Each structure stands twice: as C-alpha cells, then as structure tokens.
Amino acid sequence: MNAPEFLQDSPDALTDRALRRVQEYLARGLHDAAEAAAVAQAKRTPHRFDVWLVASFAHGAAGHVRAAEFAVGRALAIRPAHPSAMLQHARLSLANGRTAAALASLGALAEEHVLDHDLGLRVIEMLNRLGECERAQALVLNLQGRSDEESVPLMLAQAETFAQSGDWDNAASIYAELVKTQPRMAYAQLGLAKLQPDRVDGRLLEQYLTQAQAGTDTEVWLAHAAYRAFEAAGDFASASRMLTRALVSRRRQYQYSAAADGPVFEALRQSLPMLATSARESPAEAGDDVTPLFVMGLPGSGAALIERVLGNHPQVCNGGELPEFAGVVREIGGFDGQSLINTSLIERFDHIDWDTVGNRYRERLRARYPGARYVTDCGNANPLYAAAILRALPEARVIHVLCEPMQQCFELLREHADEACPYSNDQAELVAHYLAMADWMRQVESAFPKRVQSVRYEQWRAVPGLVSRAVFRFCDLSFEPGWEDPERNRKPIGFGNLSRRQPVPSAAQSENWRNHRELLQPMHGLLANAGLVPRES
C-alpha cells in the first residue's frame, strides 16, 4: 500500500525526517520496520495528523488492520474531514467488517468534497464493491464533467460500474471502444472477454502475449481474455493452452501453501463439539429483529444464484459477500491480522462470548440495512465460520450450495480469481482445498442437521420451482411462482463482484469442463482417488 501525500505540518525537522524514513521502509517493502518506526514517532508527537496517517498505512502494510483503523481514527480526530484519511478509514472499516462505516466515509467524501481525479477513482471502486453503483455512477459523471479531456482510467471505472449494476451492454461498449483505440490494453481486453467474448480476437492476444513479461498482471489478463475468446469460438485446445498460461502466471504472484490449510481445518474440527453442544438444535423463530440468511458455497457453486432467488422475496435484502461476521469474531477474539481465520484465533473460540458476537453482528446488519427483515450473507469466510455462526445466531438459517465436483473445481480454476482464492491457480492445491472444505461442511451438517439445508445446484437446475420452494420454506418465507428465477431479481447486491450478476448457465455451460479433459486430467485423478467422481468420465 502506498504512503499518502500529506499536507505540510509544523516545521519539525526531526519528525519530518522520521516520516520520510517510514515512507522509505514502505517503498522497500520493509513493513515491520516501517510499523516500528511509525509507532515510535506517534508516541513522540501524538499531536500531529500526518504522523497518525502514516502510522495507519504502516500498520496496514504490516497486516495489523485494527491498529491501522485506530491510527486513522486518531488522525481524523485532529483533522476530521481530510480526504486521504477518510478514504483510509473507509478501506479499514471494510477490512474489519464494518460496511456501514465504510459507506458513511465514502458518502461523505463523494458529497462533501470536490474530489481530484485519483481520489475520485478510488472512491468509485469502493462504492462499486459495496454495491452502491448509482452513487458510483454519479461520481463518474461528476468527474467527467470536470475533466477537459477523456480519461482512460475514468472510462474503465465507468465500465466497471455499468458491469456491476448489470448493464453489460454499456459496459461492453466502453471496453470495446478502449480496445479499438488501445488494443494492447490487457485489462480492457479481459473486461470485454468476460461480457462478450465473441468480440475478442484470441489470435491477436496470443501475439501480444509474446511480448508480455512472465508473472505480470498484463500476462494474466491477456491470457484469461484469450482463453475466453477461444472458448466462445469452440477452439478448446487453444483455450486450454491459454488457461494454462494464465494459471501458471497467476500462481507466481501468490505466496500460498496448501499445507497451511491442514492445521486450520483440524482446529475447526476440534472446536466443533464445543460450539454444537452450546448451540440450539433447531433454528429460533424470526422475531422483530433482522434475520440473517447465510448462503454458503465455493465460488461457482451456484450460491450466488440461490441468493438472488431469495432476493425475489420483497422482505429480503441481498447483502452479498459481507465481511461482517468474520470481522466481529476477529474483533471480539482480539485478533489483529489480514487473514480470514487462523489456528490462533480458533484456539480462542472457547473463551469468546458468542452471544456478544451475535448481538454485534446484528448491530452491523441493522446499520447497513436499516429496517430490513431478512438479509442474505454470502461472505467468503462464512463456510469456515459455519459452526460459529450457528452458535452465535440462533435464528440464522444456513443454506449450503454444492455442485458436481469436477464442474465446481473447474469453475474455480477458470475464473480470474482474486486474493480470496489463492488456491485456485493450481489443480492439486485446488482439489486439496476443495476436499478439506467439503469434509468440514459435512461435519457441520452432521452436527447441526436441523440448522443447515443442503442444495444441489444440479437439482435446482432440473426443478427450480420445487427446490426454491423448499429453500423458502426452510427460511420461513412465503413463496410465489416465478420467484425461482434469479434474473427477476434486480435489487442491488450489497457487496460483491461481477459474477453475482451473471445469467443462469445453460446445461452445456454447466458441464463445460468436459471440453478440457486433457488439461484437467490431474484434477480428475485426484477427485477420483477421493471417490467423488468415476474413473472414466
């Protein structure tokens, strides 16, 4: 994370020199040294705004997001309306599972300040992540109206805003315009390939890839775009080749160890009896307070579609991938770090007051969705916290969505995934994570048979009305014909990404892994060894 440019403060040469040293450490990637130097300086000069702001960046770079939020809070106490500090506060509120606080800071920035180009782009990006596409679009138009010339980053931001809101035609038009004038713009090529892959020339992208540096974002974006173009054209051999290159390049960007997952899942299994013993056997009736509906499933499982189905009910708000529950547990458990969960936090589960966790989670839902009766929550970390959720929230419903193992793993492999799925760029690592997660969720379902409903995506595709009606009944919601269609739901999705707006895949798309049998032989073999797929498919 880059250190901010801050206003000149009192002429204190020693402090200025210390802040420059912190910035130099950050620029060199020496995050621990930067944090130590920033903390020491904050103790010496606690009255200076810039000291606390730089300390916040240093804490964040070192992975201590709660300390970073405290530091930026001290900075804002000195200068309450400083734009850089407000943006940093929004980022850290989001990282700590407070989406309402993040949105409040972003709203104040967008409405009370004349934002410069770069700061405005960052606010637009965060508004889109929070599902506030209309506010993001208004800020895009505001910045465009104050710009004397066309801005490529602003065009990209507008395309992303259109895509997030479900207006794919306008988004694709902007990407196509950028590709026409700047065909080597890898991110625009990928954006167009995600929406309208038939408009992308895979052979041309292959030529550009000859000049792309290995392991860079440019190589990843071009290779993923070429994969999608070849896939749409039916050239599956070329598509497999491009996907392989994208995966190899993307894997170089992550410091991920599949072996590190083992102790986490083992610690979760050991915590399960304690959580299950003290939890309700059956879900409590929904009262006057907000009731959370947790829809869990790996990316590509169909969980996003089931969330949209539930959102057809007029009393249901779609929260999307909310970070709230994990943030509350980390806060009450005294854990300060960027990881979603780890063994040291799980070991503290015995000492956590889960009723307090539930109350604080509800407070955050009410703050984000005032007056809502039901809110769906598809947070990425929720499956890992499934047992804790059922202990902390007696009224919560958990819907676990699964799909056919080969298709599920292929969906994870083929998507241009972010840091939330670092395991998804290598077939062996992906299958290991999939098997561990599947085993964990089976144990949760066994421990809470009346609190978790499993939904098979293939069954929902075959009889969507029947399966959707059962899901609504499980959630104590009324059901009307037509609500099984996720494309009827045009409500905003509170927190998420482009995949949450995609149409229902066709039957052929739901088995498109078969077009890449040779590429996927390692994955197939590992799943067959686990007894999840037949040897011959």
C-alpha positions as CSV (number, residue, x, y, z in Angstrom):
1,M,0.0,0.0,0.0
2,N,1.5,3.4,-1.0
3,A,2.0,6.0,1.7
4,P,-0.1,9.1,1.2
5,E,0.9,12.6,0.2
6,F,0.1,14.7,3.2
7,L,-0.1,18.4,3.9
8,Q,2.8,20.3,5.4
9,D,2.6,20.4,9.2
10,S,4.6,22.3,11.8
11,P,8.3,22.7,10.9
12,D,9.7,19.9,13.0
13,A,12.7,18.6,11.1
14,L,13.2,15.5,13.2
15,T,9.6,14.4,12.8
16,D,9.7,15.1,9.0
17,R,12.9,13.0,8.8
18,A,11.3,10.2,10.7
19,L,8.2,10.2,8.4
20,R,10.4,10.1,5.4
21,R,12.2,7.1,6.9
22,V,8.8,5.3,7.4
23,Q,7.9,6.0,3.8
24,E,11.2,4.7,2.6
25,Y,10.7,1.5,4.5
26,L,7.2,1.1,3.0
27,A,8.6,1.7,-0.5
28,R,11.2,-1.0,0.0
29,G,8.6,-3.5,1.4
30,L,10.1,-3.4,5.0
31,H,6.7,-3.3,6.6
32,D,7.7,-4.4,10.1
33,A,10.5,-1.7,10.2
34,A,8.0,0.9,8.9
35,E,5.5,-0.1,11.6
36,A,8.0,0.1,14.4
37,A,9.3,3.5,13.3
38,A,5.8,4.8,12.9
39,V,4.7,3.7,16.4
40,A,7.8,5.2,17.9
41,Q,7.2,8.5,16.2
42,A,3.5,8.5,17.2
43,K,4.5,8.2,20.8
44,R,6.8,11.2,20.5
45,T,4.5,13.5,18.5
46,P,0.9,12.4,19.1
47,H,-0.5,15.8,18.2
48,R,0.5,15.6,14.5
49,F,-2.1,14.5,11.9
50,D,0.5,13.3,9.4
51,V,2.2,11.0,12.0
52,W,-1.0,9.2,12.7
53,L,-2.0,8.9,9.0
54,V,1.4,7.4,8.1
55,A,1.2,5.1,11.1
56,S,-2.1,3.9,9.8
57,F,-0.5,3.0,6.4
58,A,2.4,1.3,8.2
59,H,0.1,-0.8,10.4
60,G,-2.0,-1.8,7.4
61,A,1.1,-2.8,5.4
62,A,2.2,-5.0,8.3
63,G,-1.2,-6.7,8.3
64,H,-2.5,-5.1,11.5
65,V,-5.7,-3.7,10.2
66,R,-7.3,-3.0,13.6
67,A,-4.3,-1.0,14.7
68,A,-4.4,0.8,11.4
69,E,-8.0,1.7,11.9
70,F,-7.2,3.1,15.4
71,A,-4.4,5.2,14.0
72,V,-6.5,6.7,11.2
73,G,-9.2,7.4,13.8
74,R,-6.6,9.5,15.8
75,A,-5.7,11.3,12.5
76,L,-9.3,12.1,11.9
77,A,-9.7,13.4,15.4
78,I,-7.1,16.0,14.5
79,R,-8.4,16.8,11.0
80,P,-12.0,15.4,10.8
81,A,-12.6,16.0,7.1
82,H,-9.3,15.2,5.5
83,P,-10.0,13.3,2.2
84,S,-7.0,10.9,2.4
85,A,-7.7,10.0,6.0
86,M,-11.4,9.5,5.2
87,L,-10.6,7.1,2.3
88,Q,-8.2,5.2,4.5
89,H,-10.9,5.0,7.2
90,A,-13.3,3.5,4.6
91,R,-10.8,0.9,3.5
92,L,-10.0,-0.2,7.0
93,S,-13.7,-0.2,8.1
94,L,-14.3,-2.6,5.2
95,A,-11.3,-4.8,6.1
96,N,-12.6,-5.0,9.7
97,G,-16.2,-5.9,8.7
98,R,-17.9,-2.6,9.1
99,T,-19.5,-1.9,5.7
100,A,-21.9,0.7,7.1
101,A,-19.0,2.8,8.5
102,A,-17.1,2.4,5.2
103,L,-20.1,3.6,3.3
104,A,-20.6,6.6,5.6
105,S,-17.0,7.7,5.0
106,L,-17.3,7.2,1.2
107,G,-20.6,9.0,1.1
108,A,-19.2,12.0,3.0
109,L,-16.2,12.1,0.6
110,A,-18.4,12.0,-2.5
111,E,-20.9,14.5,-1.3
112,E,-18.9,17.0,0.7
113,H,-15.6,17.2,-1.2
114,V,-14.6,18.2,-4.7
115,L,-12.5,15.1,-5.3
116,D,-9.5,15.1,-7.5
117,H,-9.2,12.5,-10.3
118,D,-7.1,9.9,-8.5
119,L,-9.0,10.0,-5.2
120,G,-12.3,10.0,-7.0
121,L,-11.4,6.8,-8.8
122,R,-10.6,5.1,-5.5
123,V,-13.9,6.1,-4.1
124,I,-15.7,4.8,-7.2
125,E,-14.0,1.5,-6.9
126,M,-15.1,1.1,-3.3
127,L,-18.6,2.2,-3.9
128,N,-18.9,-0.5,-6.6
129,R,-17.6,-3.1,-4.2
130,L,-20.3,-2.1,-1.7
131,G,-23.0,-2.4,-4.4
132,E,-23.6,1.4,-4.5
133,C,-23.5,1.5,-8.3
134,E,-25.8,4.5,-8.6
135,R,-23.7,6.6,-6.3
136,A,-20.6,5.4,-8.1
137,Q,-22.1,6.4,-11.5
138,A,-23.0,9.8,-10.2
139,L,-19.4,10.4,-9.1
140,V,-18.1,9.1,-12.5
141,L,-20.3,11.7,-14.3
142,N,-19.2,14.4,-11.8
143,L,-15.5,13.7,-12.6
144,Q,-16.2,13.5,-16.3
145,G,-17.9,16.9,-16.2
146,R,-14.9,18.5,-14.6
147,S,-12.3,16.9,-16.9
148,D,-11.1,18.7,-20.0
149,E,-10.0,15.5,-21.8
150,E,-11.0,11.9,-21.9
151,S,-9.5,9.8,-19.1
152,V,-8.9,6.1,-19.7
153,P,-8.9,5.2,-16.0
154,L,-12.3,7.0,-15.7
155,M,-13.6,5.1,-18.7
156,L,-12.6,1.9,-17.1
157,A,-14.3,2.9,-13.8
158,Q,-17.5,3.7,-15.7
159,A,-17.3,0.3,-17.5
160,E,-16.9,-1.5,-14.1
161,T,-19.8,0.5,-12.7
162,F,-22.1,-0.5,-15.6
163,A,-21.0,-4.1,-15.3
164,Q,-21.6,-4.2,-11.5
165,S,-25.1,-2.8,-11.9
166,G,-25.9,-5.4,-14.6
167,D,-25.8,-3.1,-17.6
168,W,-23.5,-5.3,-19.6
169,D,-24.2,-3.7,-23.0
170,N,-23.0,-0.3,-21.9
171,A,-20.0,-1.8,-20.1
172,A,-19.0,-3.8,-23.1
173,S,-19.4,-0.8,-25.4
174,I,-16.8,1.1,-23.3
175,Y,-14.4,-1.8,-23.2
176,A,-14.8,-2.2,-27.0
177,E,-14.0,1.5,-27.5
178,L,-10.9,1.2,-25.4
179,V,-9.8,-1.9,-27.2
180,K,-10.3,-0.3,-30.6
181,T,-8.1,2.6,-29.8
182,Q,-5.6,0.8,-27.5
183,P,-5.7,-2.9,-28.5
184,R,-2.8,-3.8,-26.1
185,M,-4.7,-2.6,-23.0
186,A,-4.9,-6.0,-21.3
187,Y,-7.5,-5.1,-18.6
188,A,-9.9,-3.7,-21.2
189,Q,-9.5,-6.9,-23.3
190,L,-10.3,-9.0,-20.2
191,G,-13.3,-6.9,-19.3
192,L,-14.7,-7.3,-22.9
193,A,-14.0,-11.0,-22.9
194,K,-15.9,-11.5,-19.6
195,L,-19.0,-9.8,-21.1
196,Q,-18.9,-10.5,-24.8
197,P,-16.1,-13.0,-25.6
198,D,-17.1,-13.3,-29.3
199,R,-15.9,-9.7,-29.8
200,V,-12.3,-10.6,-28.7
201,D,-9.7,-11.8,-31.1
202,G,-7.8,-14.6,-29.4
203,R,-5.1,-14.9,-32.0
204,L,-4.3,-11.3,-31.7
205,L,-4.0,-11.6,-28.0
206,E,-1.6,-14.5,-28.5
207,Q,0.6,-12.2,-30.5
208,Y,0.6,-9.6,-27.7
209,L,1.5,-12.3,-25.2
210,T,4.8,-12.9,-27.0
211,Q,5.9,-9.6,-25.6
212,A,4.3,-9.9,-22.1
213,Q,6.6,-10.3,-19.1
214,A,6.1,-13.6,-17.2
215,G,4.2,-13.4,-14.0
216,T,2.8,-9.9,-14.6
217,D,-0.8,-8.8,-14.5
218,T,-0.6,-8.0,-18.2
219,E,0.2,-11.6,-19.0
220,V,-2.6,-12.9,-16.7
221,W,-5.2,-10.6,-18.1
222,L,-4.3,-11.2,-21.7
223,A,-4.1,-15.0,-21.2
224,H,-7.5,-15.1,-19.4
225,A,-9.1,-12.9,-22.2
226,A,-7.6,-15.2,-24.9
227,Y,-9.0,-18.3,-23.0
228,R,-12.5,-16.8,-23.0
229,A,-12.3,-15.8,-26.7
230,F,-11.1,-19.3,-27.8
231,E,-13.7,-21.0,-25.5
232,A,-16.5,-18.9,-27.1
233,A,-15.2,-19.8,-30.6
234,G,-15.2,-23.5,-29.8
235,D,-11.4,-23.8,-30.1
236,F,-10.9,-25.7,-26.9
237,A,-7.3,-26.8,-27.5
238,S,-6.2,-23.1,-27.8
239,A,-8.5,-22.2,-24.8
240,S,-6.8,-24.9,-22.7
241,R,-3.4,-23.6,-23.7
242,M,-4.2,-20.0,-22.8
243,L,-5.8,-21.0,-19.5
244,T,-2.7,-23.0,-18.5
245,R,-0.5,-19.9,-19.2
246,A,-2.9,-17.7,-17.1
247,L,-2.8,-20.1,-14.2
248,V,1.0,-20.5,-14.2
249,S,1.4,-16.8,-14.3
250,R,-1.1,-16.1,-11.6
251,R,0.4,-18.8,-9.3
252,R,3.7,-16.9,-9.4
253,Q,2.0,-13.9,-7.8
254,Y,0.9,-15.7,-4.6
255,Q,2.8,-16.9,-1.6
256,Y,0.4,-19.8,-0.9
257,S,1.0,-23.1,0.9
258,A,-1.7,-25.8,0.7
259,A,-0.1,-27.4,3.7
260,A,-1.0,-24.4,5.8
261,D,-4.7,-25.2,5.4
262,G,-4.5,-28.5,7.2
263,P,-4.0,-27.2,10.7
264,V,-6.8,-24.7,10.2
265,F,-9.3,-27.3,9.3
266,E,-8.1,-29.6,12.1
267,A,-8.5,-26.8,14.6
268,L,-12.0,-26.2,13.2
269,R,-12.9,-29.9,13.7
270,Q,-11.7,-29.8,17.3
271,S,-13.8,-26.7,18.0
272,L,-17.0,-28.2,16.6
273,P,-18.2,-30.3,19.6
274,M,-17.9,-27.2,21.9
275,L,-19.9,-25.0,19.5
276,A,-22.5,-27.6,18.7
277,T,-23.1,-28.5,22.4
278,S,-24.0,-25.0,23.3
279,A,-26.0,-24.1,20.2
280,R,-29.7,-24.5,19.5
281,E,-30.8,-27.8,17.9
282,S,-33.5,-26.1,15.8
283,P,-33.5,-22.5,14.4
284,A,-35.2,-19.9,16.6
285,E,-38.3,-18.2,15.1
286,A,-37.6,-14.9,13.3
287,G,-38.5,-12.0,15.6
288,D,-38.8,-8.3,15.0
289,D,-35.0,-8.0,14.6
290,V,-33.2,-8.6,11.3
291,T,-32.8,-12.3,10.5
292,P,-29.6,-13.3,8.6
293,L,-29.9,-15.9,5.8
294,F,-26.4,-17.4,5.2
295,V,-25.9,-18.8,1.7
296,M,-22.7,-20.7,1.6
297,G,-20.8,-22.3,-1.2
298,L,-17.5,-22.0,-3.0
299,P,-17.3,-19.6,-5.9
300,G,-19.0,-21.2,-8.9
301,S,-21.2,-23.5,-6.8
302,G,-24.4,-21.7,-7.6
303,A,-24.6,-19.9,-4.2
304,A,-24.9,-16.5,-5.9
305,L,-27.9,-17.7,-7.9
306,I,-29.7,-19.0,-4.8
307,E,-29.0,-15.7,-3.1
308,R,-30.7,-13.9,-6.0
309,V,-33.6,-16.3,-5.8
310,L,-34.1,-15.5,-2.2
311,G,-33.9,-11.8,-3.1
312,N,-37.1,-12.1,-5.1
313,H,-39.0,-12.0,-1.8
314,P,-39.9,-8.4,-1.0
315,Q,-38.7,-8.7,2.6
316,V,-35.2,-9.9,1.7
317,C,-32.2,-7.7,1.1
318,N,-29.3,-9.1,-0.8
319,G,-26.2,-8.4,1.3
320,G,-23.7,-10.2,-1.0
321,E,-20.2,-11.1,0.2
322,L,-20.4,-9.3,3.6
323,P,-17.3,-9.4,5.7
324,E,-19.2,-8.6,8.9
325,F,-19.3,-11.9,10.8
326,A,-15.6,-12.7,10.4
327,G,-14.8,-9.1,11.4
328,V,-16.8,-9.3,14.6
329,V,-15.2,-12.6,15.6
330,R,-11.7,-11.3,15.0
331,E,-12.5,-8.1,16.9
332,I,-14.0,-9.9,20.0
333,G,-11.4,-12.6,19.8
334,G,-8.6,-10.0,20.0
335,F,-7.1,-11.0,16.6
336,D,-5.5,-8.3,14.5
337,G,-4.5,-9.5,11.1
338,Q,-5.5,-9.7,7.4
339,S,-6.1,-13.5,7.3
340,L,-9.7,-14.6,7.3
341,I,-9.1,-17.1,10.0
342,N,-6.1,-19.0,11.5
343,T,-5.3,-21.5,14.2
344,S,-4.5,-18.9,16.9
345,L,-8.0,-17.4,16.5
346,I,-9.7,-20.7,16.5
347,E,-7.9,-21.7,19.7
348,R,-9.6,-18.7,21.4
349,F,-13.1,-19.9,20.5
350,D,-13.5,-21.5,24.0
351,H,-13.2,-18.0,25.5
352,I,-15.3,-16.0,23.1
353,D,-18.8,-14.8,24.3
354,W,-20.8,-15.9,21.3
355,D,-23.9,-14.1,22.4
356,T,-22.0,-10.9,22.2
357,V,-20.8,-11.9,18.8
358,G,-24.3,-12.4,17.6
359,N,-25.5,-9.1,19.1
360,R,-22.7,-7.1,17.5
361,Y,-23.2,-8.8,14.1
362,R,-26.9,-7.9,14.2
363,E,-26.0,-4.3,15.1
364,R,-23.8,-4.1,12.0
365,L,-26.5,-5.6,9.8
366,R,-29.0,-3.0,11.1
367,A,-26.5,-0.2,10.5
368,R,-26.0,-1.4,6.9
369,Y,-29.7,-2.2,6.2
370,P,-31.9,-0.1,8.5
371,G,-35.4,-1.6,8.8
372,A,-34.6,-4.8,6.9
373,R,-36.3,-8.0,8.0
374,Y,-34.1,-10.5,6.2
375,V,-30.6,-10.1,4.8
376,T,-28.6,-12.7,2.8
377,D,-25.0,-13.0,3.6
378,C,-22.6,-14.8,1.2
379,G,-19.3,-13.8,2.9
380,N,-16.3,-15.7,1.6
381,A,-15.2,-16.6,5.1
382,N,-18.6,-17.8,6.3
383,P,-18.1,-21.5,5.5
384,L,-15.1,-21.5,7.8
385,Y,-17.2,-19.9,10.5
386,A,-20.3,-22.0,9.8
387,A,-20.4,-23.6,13.3
388,A,-19.6,-20.3,15.0
389,I,-22.4,-18.7,13.0
390,L,-24.9,-21.3,14.2
391,R,-23.8,-20.9,17.8
392,A,-23.8,-17.1,17.8
393,L,-27.1,-16.6,15.9
394,P,-29.9,-19.0,17.0
395,E,-32.3,-17.5,14.4
396,A,-29.8,-17.8,11.4
397,R,-30.6,-20.1,8.5
398,V,-27.7,-21.7,6.6
399,I,-28.2,-22.8,3.0
400,H,-25.2,-24.8,1.7
401,V,-25.0,-24.9,-2.1
402,L,-23.0,-27.6,-3.8
403,C,-22.5,-28.7,-7.4
404,E,-20.8,-31.6,-9.3
405,P,-17.2,-31.8,-8.1
406,M,-15.5,-31.6,-11.5
407,Q,-17.6,-28.6,-12.6
408,Q,-17.1,-26.9,-9.2
409,C,-13.3,-27.3,-9.3
410,F,-13.2,-26.2,-13.0
411,E,-15.2,-23.1,-12.2
412,L,-12.7,-22.2,-9.5
413,L,-9.8,-22.9,-11.9
414,R,-11.1,-21.0,-14.9
415,E,-12.2,-17.8,-13.1
416,H,-9.8,-14.9,-12.9
417,A,-9.9,-15.1,-9.1
418,D,-8.6,-12.6,-6.6
419,E,-6.7,-12.9,-3.4
420,A,-9.7,-14.6,-1.7
421,C,-9.0,-17.8,-3.6
422,P,-5.2,-18.2,-3.9
423,Y,-5.5,-21.9,-4.1
424,S,-7.4,-21.8,-7.4
425,N,-4.4,-21.5,-9.7
426,D,-3.0,-25.0,-9.3
427,Q,-5.1,-28.2,-9.8
428,A,-3.5,-30.1,-6.9
429,E,-3.8,-27.2,-4.4
430,L,-7.4,-26.5,-5.6
431,V,-8.5,-30.1,-5.1
432,A,-6.9,-30.3,-1.6
433,H,-8.7,-27.2,-0.5
434,Y,-12.0,-28.4,-2.1
435,L,-11.8,-31.8,-0.2
436,A,-10.9,-30.2,3.1
437,M,-13.8,-27.7,2.8
438,A,-16.2,-30.4,1.7
439,D,-15.2,-32.6,4.7
440,W,-15.6,-29.7,7.1
441,M,-19.1,-28.8,5.8
442,R,-20.2,-32.4,6.0
443,Q,-19.2,-32.4,9.7
444,V,-21.1,-29.1,10.3
445,E,-24.2,-30.5,8.6
446,S,-24.0,-33.7,10.7
447,A,-23.6,-31.6,13.9
448,F,-26.5,-29.3,13.0
449,P,-28.9,-31.4,11.0
450,K,-31.9,-29.1,11.6
451,R,-30.0,-25.8,11.1
452,V,-28.4,-26.4,7.7
453,Q,-30.1,-27.1,4.4
454,S,-28.1,-28.6,1.5
455,V,-29.0,-27.6,-2.0
456,R,-27.6,-29.4,-5.1
457,Y,-27.2,-27.0,-8.0
458,E,-28.0,-29.7,-10.5
459,Q,-31.3,-30.4,-8.7
460,W,-32.2,-26.7,-8.7
461,R,-31.5,-26.6,-12.5
462,A,-33.7,-29.6,-13.1
463,V,-36.7,-28.5,-10.9
464,P,-36.0,-24.9,-9.9
465,G,-39.5,-24.2,-8.6
466,L,-39.6,-27.3,-6.3
467,V,-36.1,-26.7,-4.9
468,S,-36.6,-22.9,-4.5
469,R,-39.9,-23.5,-2.6
470,A,-38.1,-25.8,-0.2
471,V,-35.4,-23.2,0.4
472,F,-38.1,-20.5,1.1
473,R,-39.9,-22.9,3.5
474,F,-36.6,-23.6,5.4
475,C,-36.2,-19.8,5.8
476,D,-39.8,-19.4,7.0
477,L,-40.6,-17.3,3.9
478,S,-43.7,-17.3,1.7
479,F,-43.1,-18.4,-1.9
480,E,-44.8,-17.3,-5.1
481,P,-44.4,-18.9,-8.6
482,G,-41.7,-17.0,-10.6
483,W,-39.5,-16.3,-7.6
484,E,-37.4,-19.3,-8.6
485,D,-36.0,-17.2,-11.4
486,P,-32.8,-15.3,-10.3
487,E,-32.9,-13.0,-13.3
488,R,-36.2,-11.4,-12.0
489,N,-34.2,-10.0,-9.1
490,R,-33.0,-6.6,-10.0
491,K,-32.3,-5.5,-6.4
492,P,-28.8,-4.1,-5.7
493,I,-26.4,-6.6,-4.2
494,G,-24.8,-5.1,-1.2
495,F,-21.2,-6.3,-1.5
496,G,-19.8,-8.5,-4.3
497,N,-18.5,-8.8,-7.8
498,L,-19.4,-9.1,-11.4
499,S,-20.1,-12.9,-11.1
500,R,-23.2,-12.2,-8.9
501,R,-24.9,-10.6,-11.9
502,Q,-24.3,-13.4,-14.4
503,P,-27.2,-15.2,-16.1
504,V,-28.1,-18.7,-15.3
505,P,-25.6,-21.0,-17.2
506,S,-27.1,-23.3,-19.9
507,A,-27.0,-27.0,-19.5
508,A,-23.9,-27.2,-21.8
509,Q,-22.1,-24.5,-19.8
510,S,-22.8,-26.4,-16.6
511,E,-20.6,-29.2,-17.9
512,N,-18.1,-27.3,-19.9
513,W,-15.2,-28.9,-18.1
514,R,-15.6,-31.8,-20.5
515,N,-14.2,-29.6,-23.2
516,H,-10.9,-29.6,-21.4
517,R,-10.5,-33.3,-20.4
518,E,-6.8,-33.4,-21.2
519,L,-5.9,-30.3,-19.3
520,L,-8.0,-31.4,-16.3
521,Q,-6.6,-35.0,-16.0
522,P,-4.7,-34.2,-12.8
523,M,-7.8,-32.8,-11.2
524,H,-10.0,-35.7,-12.3
525,G,-7.5,-38.2,-11.0
526,L,-7.4,-36.6,-7.6
527,L,-11.2,-36.4,-7.3
528,A,-11.5,-40.0,-8.5
529,N,-9.0,-41.1,-5.8
530,A,-11.2,-39.4,-3.3
531,G,-14.2,-41.4,-4.6
532,L,-16.1,-38.3,-5.7
533,V,-16.1,-38.9,-9.5
534,P,-15.9,-42.1,-11.6
535,R,-12.6,-43.1,-13.0
536,E,-13.9,-42.8,-16.5
537,S,-16.0,-39.6,-17.3
